[in-house]
Amino acid sequence: MFGKDLDDIENCGIIPRMINTIFELIENAESYMEFTVKISFCEIYMERIKDLLDPTKTNLRISEDRTRGIFIQDLTEEYVSSEEELLEIMRIGESNREVGATNMN
C-alpha cells in the first residue's frame, strides 16, 4: 500500500499517490472553500488494535454513535496542512508497526 519509497512518485504505493491527489485538489480548489485534513494510523495485530501514532495505546475499542458513526476510541488524530507533514506522520506510524515472520510469509 505504501510502496517502496514514500518520496518517489514512481515507486510509491496507492496511499502516497492518493495523499498527493488530495492535496493537489485542495490547492486547486476555489479560494472560498476551506478544508480540514487529519490523520490517524492504527494496526490490528493478533486481534488487538494499536495506535501507531502513540504506541502506548494498545487494545483500543471500536465504538459507534450517531454523530461520529463507527470509530476507534482514544485513537490519536493529528491535523495536517501539507502532503509532507502527512507523510512524515506516516513514517512515524510505520516505524511503530509490529513486524514478525510467520509461516505464511
ZAGUKE-566660 format. One record per residue (C-alpha): residue in three letters; x, y, z. Coordinates in steps of 0.25 Angstrom, whole numbers, padded with zeros to 4 digits, always signed. Layout:
<sites>
ALAXYZ...
</sites>
This chain:
<sites>
MET+0000+0000+0000PHE+0011+0010+0003GLY+0021+0005-0008LYS+0036+0004-0008ASP+0039+0019-0005LEU+0029+0029+0000ASP+0037+0041-0006ASP+0038+0035-0020ILE+0025+0037-0028GLU+0029+0026-0038ASN+0031+0015-0027CYS+0021+0019-0016GLY+0008+0012-0014ILE-0006+0015-0015ILE-0007+0022-0001PRO+0004+0033-0004ARG-0002+0035-0018MET-0016+0038-0012ILE-0009+0047-0002ASN-0003+0055-0013THR-0016+0055-0021ILE-0024+0060-0009PHE-0014+0072-0006GLU-0014+0075-0021LEU-0029+0076-0021ILE-0029+0085-0009GLU-0018+0094-0015ASN-0026+0096-0028ALA-0040+0098-0021GLU-0047+0111-0021SER-0042+0121-0011TYR-0055+0122-0003MET-0054+0107+0001GLU-0048+0102+0014PHE-0042+0088+0017THR-0038+0081+0029VAL-0029+0069+0028LYS-0026+0060+0039ILE-0019+0046+0040SER-0020+0034+0050PHE-0012+0022+0048CYS-0015+0008+0054GLU-0011-0006+0053ILE-0019-0019+0056TYR-0010-0030+0060MET-0013-0042+0068GLU-0027-0037+0069ARG-0023-0024+0077ILE-0024-0010+0071LYS-0011-0002+0074ASP-0010+0013+0071LEU+0003+0015+0063LEU+0004+0029+0066ASP+0004+0027+0081PRO+0009+0012+0083THR+0006+0013+0098LYS-0009+0012+0094THR-0012-0003+0091ASN-0024-0012+0091LEU-0033+0000+0087ARG-0048-0002+0085ILE-0057+0000+0073SER-0069+0009+0076GLU-0081+0014+0069ASP-0090+0027+0071ARG-0100+0035+0063THR-0091+0047+0061ARG-0077+0040+0058GLY-0082+0027+0053ILE-0072+0015+0055PHE-0059+0020+0061ILE-0047+0015+0069GLN-0048+0020+0083ASP-0036+0028+0088LEU-0029+0027+0074THR-0019+0039+0072GLU-0023+0049+0062GLU-0013+0059+0056TYR-0017+0071+0048VAL-0008+0073+0036SER-0007+0084+0026SER+0002+0079+0015GLU+0006+0066+0008GLU+0020+0066+0014GLU+0014+0067+0028LEU+0005+0056+0026LEU+0016+0047+0020GLU+0025+0050+0032ILE+0014+0045+0041MET+0012+0033+0033ARG+0027+0030+0034ILE+0026+0031+0050GLY+0014+0021+0049GLU+0021+0012+0040SER+0032+0011+0050ASN+0023+0006+0061ARG+0017-0005+0053GLU+0018-0020+0058VAL+0027-0027+0049GLY+0030-0042+0050ALA+0032-0054+0042THR+0021-0065+0041ASN+0020-0078+0034MET+0011-0070+0024ASN+0022-0061+0020
</sites>
